[in-house]
Structures are given as C-alpha cells and as structure tokens.
Amino acid sequence: MIQKRKNRFFAAFLCAMALMCIFPVNANADMGPKASVRILFQNMGDEVCYGTLLSKEKSLGPQTAWDGREENIQTGDLDLNIWKAFAGYRDPDGYFFLQIGWPVSETKEIPWTYYPPQSFKILLYYPETGRYLVSAICERYAFDTYYTVDMGGIASETDAHDDALSGSAQLEALRSYDYQTELLSLLARVLLTIAVEMVVALLFGFRKKKQLLLLAGVNTATQILLNVLLNVFNYLYGEWAFVFFYVLFELLVIAIEAVVYCIFMNRLTDQPKKKSLYILYALVANAVSFAVGLLLARVLPGIF
C-alpha cells in the first residue's frame, strides 16, 4: 500500500511539473503564425545598396503598392529618395513594390517577416550609380523560406544597369533551407526523448533486460514517427502548427505505447504487474519528455 502511494505521488508530481511547463505562456497582441522570407547575400561589396521584394500581389497585410496619391506614400524606414527609386521601377512581369525596403549593404539580408509575398522578385538598388539588379521569379516553398544570393561575379555596373532596364535577371537566388541542421535537431530530440523515458522506466521498476529493450524499441519507433511528422508540419505551417500537433500526436503516442505495453510487458517478466501501471508509465514518461522538450525549446530554440 505504501509503495502504491509513493508511485501515485511520484506520478502526480511529474505530471504537475509537465503542466507547469506547458501552460505559463506569455500573451501577445498578435498571436497568429508569422511566415517569413529571408534573402541572404554573400560576397556583397561595400557599395551602398538597398533591397526589396517585388510582389505579385498589390497588397499584403499592412504593405500595399503605391496608388499614385501623395497621401498614401509609406516610406517607413526608407529615405524618400530610395523610396522614389523603388516606386519608379517598372517590372516587365507586373510585380509590385509594396513600399518596404532594407539597407542590405549593412545587414546583408532582406528579412520579410510579416505577411511576406508568395511569389516575388528580389530587387536591389544602388543609389550611388542609380543601377538596379533584379532576380527571376521566386516562390515561398516553406513556412520560413530562405534564399541565398551570391553577389560574386555580378555583371559590371554598365551591363547590370542596361540589363535591369530591359528586365533581364542578374541575381541568382538559390533555396537555402538548412536541411542538415534540421536533421541533426530531429536526431537530438529523438535521442533525448528516449533517454528521458528510459530513466522514467527505471524509476517505475522496469529493470528486466527484455522489458527495457521493448521500451527502447517502442520509444524509438514512436519518437522517430512523431518527430518526422512534427518536422513536416513545422516546415509547411510553422511553429504554431508544430505546437498544436505536438500535443495531438503526443496523446496518440501515449495511447499506442500503452496498448503495446499492456499486451507485451507481462510476457517478459516473472513478476507480472497490473496493466494500469503500464498505462501510467506511458502517460508519465511522455509527459516528462514533453515537459523537458518545452524547457529545452526555450534554452536551445535552434534544436528543440
């Protein structure tokens, strides 16, 4: 009886810790998911340069193309002369300047993080020479889309200016989503989850070799499936979808693991236990690994 009470207290404590990690979330005025497009420039010189993305749509969120009326000019952080240069550019494919731009010679980046265009061109403007450089049509391919432009070997100033006026593309933008880092992050999450759940198994008294091998095998299979699915949803729909499906899939994993443990665990020991203990283990082990994952997401957001 005393041992049962200890087990119940221990399980309740771990669940409480998990809930404390899950629910204290800061509220924000804008809680919606925010897609992004980031253009990174490599080998860019020191010449002053500004950049923007030309959009296929005339309006996206707070950003809109200029309608020709002076009262609707939105320069934002741009100097008025730079704004006029972008507003005066006429794209042969009919893409629009949405009155937003960045000093890319300083930052080496165009970070459009709020209502970015789905279909766009990259446009650079050099105020010292009055030349433009433009890319071919690019598309958002993920919730957080990355492109890299290598500025090394760009055409000369005269050629670039003439080509830009004729609508030819000089900028080659390559997709640069960091798949290697995402794969390593996935592997790290899976290994950590299995380690945490094995520790919980030992605390629950599961010490038989065959039992531990079964727990490790089931955890490995479910965590690989879980994390692969979460990576797909994060890639396509962003962090909020990731969190939503994280909770949903965790519940599904608990159910699957509980059923497997109830069927097979007692076959691997001379001291059978009640099925309720295996269900409790599946619940507590996943709650603890879930809580640990959320804690580490705040400390190591690049991995978790």
N, C-alpha and C positions, 0 to 999 in steps of 0.2 A: 504493500500500500504506500509506504514512504517513498519507494523508488518510483512508483507511478506518479506521485505528486511532484517529485523532482523533475521527472520528464515533462509533465504538463507545464510546470513553472518555466522550465528551460525553453520549451517551445513558445510559450506566450511571450517570454522576454525577447526572443529572436524576432517574432512577428511584430512586436511593438517597435523594435529598432528599425525594422524594414519600413513600417508605416511612417515613422518619424522622418525617414529619409525621403519618402515618396511625396508627402503632402506639403512640406513647407516651401512652396514655390512662390517667388515674387511675382506680383501682379504688374502688368504693363498696360499702358493705354491702348497700344496696338498689339493684339495677341495673335494676329494671323500669321501664317507662314510667309517667309520672305525669301523668294527666289533671288538669285544673283547671277550676274555675268561679270567675269573678271578677265581683262586682257592684260597680259604681262609682256613687257617689251625687253628684249635682250639686245645687248650691244648697241644701245642708243647713245648718240653723241651728246655734247653739251649744248648744242644749239637749242634756243628756247622753242618749245613745241607744246601745243595744246591738242587734246584729243576728245572725240565724242563718238557716240554710236548713232548712226542714222537708222531710223526705224521704218519698217514697212507700214506701221500704223501711225496715224496722225496724233493720237493721244493715248497715253499710258499712265494711269494713276494721276499724280499731280503734274506730270510733264505733258506738254502739248506743243504742237508746231505753231509757229507764229502765224497769225491770220492777217498780218499787214497793218493792224491798228496799233498805234504807238502806245496806247494804254495797256496793251496786252504783252508788252515786252517783258520777259522774265530773264534777267541776266544772271540771277543767282550770285555765285562767287566769281563769275567771269567778268573780265574787263569789257566795257561796252564795245570797244573796237574788235576784240576777239569774238564777241557775240555776233557782231555785224558780219565778220568774215565767215563764220559758220552759217549764219542765216542767208548769206548771199550765195552759198554753194548750191549748185543745181545738179542733183544726181540724175544720171540718164535713166535709171530704173525707177525713178519716182520715190526714192526713200527720203524720209523727212528728218530734219534737225529738230529735236524736241527741247531746245533751249537749256541744255545742260552740258557741261564740259569739264575737263580736268587738265591741270598743268602736268602733262605726262613726262616732260623733261626733268621734272623734280621728283616725281613719285615712281616713274617707270611703270605705271599701271593705270588702267581705266577700271574703276570699281563701281559698277552699276548694281546697287544692292537693294533697290526698291522699285518694283514694277519694271523690270528690265524688258526690252523687246524680245519677241520670239524669233523674228527674222530681222537681221541687221547687217550694216556695213560699218567697218572701222574707218573713221576719217581723222587724219592728222592735219594740223595747220601750223606752219612756221611763219610767225609774224615778221621776222627779220628779212625774209626773202619773199613772203607772200605766196609760197607754194603749198600745195595740198598733196597728200598721199592718201589713197583710199584702197580698201580691200574688196575682194569679191563678197558675195552674199554669204553670211554665216547664219547658223541656226543654233538656238539653245538645244542642247542634247541631254541635259541633266538638270535637276533642280538647282544645283550650284554648278554653273558651266564655266569652264576655264579654256582660254585660248592663249597661245604664246606666239609672239611675232618677233622674228629675228631681224633686227634692223641692219645687220652687217650685210654689205653688198647691195644696199638700196641704190637705185639709179641716181645719176648726177642730178644736181638741182635743176638744170635746164630741161633735161629729159623728163624728170619726175613731174615738173610743172606742166609741161606740154601734155604728157600722158594723162595727168589728172584732169586737165580741162577736157580731154577727149573721152573721159570716162573709163580709161583702162585701169586695171587694178595693179598696184605696185606692192601692196602689203600682202604677204602670205601668212595667214593665220592658221595655226595648227592646233587641233584639240590637245589639251594637256592635262586632262584629269589624272590625278595621281593614283593610278590603279595599284601600284606596288605598295604604297603606304596603306591603302585601304585593305589590301590582302593581309599585310602584316598586322594591322589592327584587328582584323577578324580573328586571326590565329591567336593573338594575345588574349582576346576576350574569351575564346573557347577554352584555352588552357587555364586561365584564371578561374573560370566558372567551374571547371571540372575539379580543380584543386580545392576550391571552397566547399564543393559538395562532398568531396571525399573526407574532408575534415569533419563536416557535419555527420557523415556516416559513422565515423569512428566514435563521435560523441553519443550517437544513438546505440552504440554497442555492436555495430556490424563489423566484425573483425575476421570472419572467415575469408580465406583467400578467394574462394569461388564466389562468395557474395560480393566482395569488393570488385572482382573482375566484372561481374554482371553490372554492378552500379556504374563502374567506369565506362563499360561499353555502351550502356543505355544513355548515360550522360553525354558521352562523346557524340553519339548519333543525333540525339535531340538538340544538342547545342550547336552542332555544325549546321543542321537544318534551320534552326532558329536564327542563327547569325547570318546565314546566307540570305534568308528571306528578308531580314531586317536591313541588310546592306542594299538589297534591291529596292526596297521601299524608300530608304534614305536617299539613294541615287536618283530615283524618279520623282519623289514627292517632298523630300526634305525632312528636317528634324522633328516637326510636329507629327507627321505621319509615322516616323520612326518610333516616337514615344507611345502613340496610340496603339500601334501594332505590337510594340514591345509588351505592353500589358496583356493584350489579347492573346498573343502567341505564348506568353508565359503561362497563362491559365490552361491553354491547350497542352503544353508540355507537361504541366503538373498532372493533368488527367491521364495522359499517355503513360507517364512514368509510374503513376500509382497503380494502374491496371497491370503493367508488366511486373512490378514488384510483388503485387498480391498473387500473381499466378506462379512466379518462379522462385521467389526468395526462400520460401519454406522448403523447397526441394533441395536446397543447397546447404542445409544445416541439420544437425541432430536435435536442435532445440527450437522447434517451430514457434513463431510469435504470432500474435493476433494481426489480422490484416489491417486493422486500424492504425497500428504502429507504422506500417509501410506507407499508408496514406499520409500520416502525419509527417513522416520523413520527407516524402516528395514535396509536401507543402512547405515545410520549414527550410529544406535545402534550397529550393528555388526562391523562397522569399529572401533568404540571406544573400544568395548570389545576386539577386535583383537589387537589393539594397547596396551591396558592395559596388555593383556596376554603376549605380547612380552616384554614389560618393566619388568614385574614381572619375566619373564623367565631369565632375567639377574641377578635379585636380589635373586630369590628363584629357582635356577635351579632344585632342587630336587622335586619341586611341579609343576612347570609350564614348 
